[in-house]
């Protein structure tokens, strides 16, 4: 008798500082917000890879509060 195959479903979440501090489901984000997170993670990865040698930064990159105005705290 063959083995029963189980389906595995995954969900991706991020944590941003907001009022109820609940995780935000990545599927609910716009493409712009997903691209922003990708650029942010890529920059952080490069900076950790080349720590002490060079510092990477994206020019004219908006703040998290600008990209996620509905969930981030306003100061």
C-alpha positions in Angstrom: 0.0 0.0 0.0 1.3 3.4 -0.9 2.1 6.2 1.6 -0.5 8.9 2.0 0.9 12.3 0.9 0.3 15.2 3.2 -0.2 18.7 1.7 1.9 21.3 3.5 0.6 24.9 3.5 2.7 27.8 4.6 1.9 31.4 5.4 4.4 34.2 5.6 4.1 37.0 8.1 6.0 40.1 9.1 6.0 42.0 12.3 5.8 45.8 12.1 5.4 48.2 15.0 1.6 48.9 15.1 -1.2 49.2 17.5 -2.2 45.6 18.2 1.3 44.2 17.3 -0.3 41.3 15.3 1.7 39.8 12.5 0.8 41.0 9.0 0.1 38.4 6.3 2.3 38.9 3.3 -0.4 37.9 0.8 -2.4 41.0 2.0 0.4 43.4 0.9 0.5 45.3 -2.4 3.3 44.6 -4.9 4.9 47.9 -4.0 5.0 46.9 -0.3 6.5 43.5 -1.2 9.1 45.1 -3.4 10.0 47.5 -0.6 10.4 44.6 1.8 12.6 42.8 -0.7 14.9 45.8 -1.1 15.1 46.3 2.6 16.0 42.6 3.2 18.5 42.7 0.4 20.2 45.8 1.8 20.3 44.3 5.3 21.8 41.0 3.8 24.5 42.9 2.0 25.4 45.0 5.0 25.7 41.9 7.2 27.8 40.1 4.5 30.3 43.0 4.1 30.2 44.3 7.7 33.3 46.5 8.4 34.2 46.7 4.7 31.4 48.7 3.1 28.0 50.1 3.9 25.1 49.6 1.5 22.1 51.9 1.4 19.3 52.5 -1.1 19.0 56.1 -2.3 15.6 57.8 -1.9 14.2 54.8 -0.1 11.0 55.7 1.8 10.6 55.0 5.4 8.5 52.0 6.7 5.9 54.5 8.0 5.5 55.9 4.4 5.1 52.4 2.8 2.8 51.0 5.6 0.8 54.0 6.7 -2.2 51.9 7.8 -0.3 49.7 10.2 2.6 51.7 11.6 2.4 54.1 14.5 2.3 57.8 13.6 4.6 59.9 15.7 
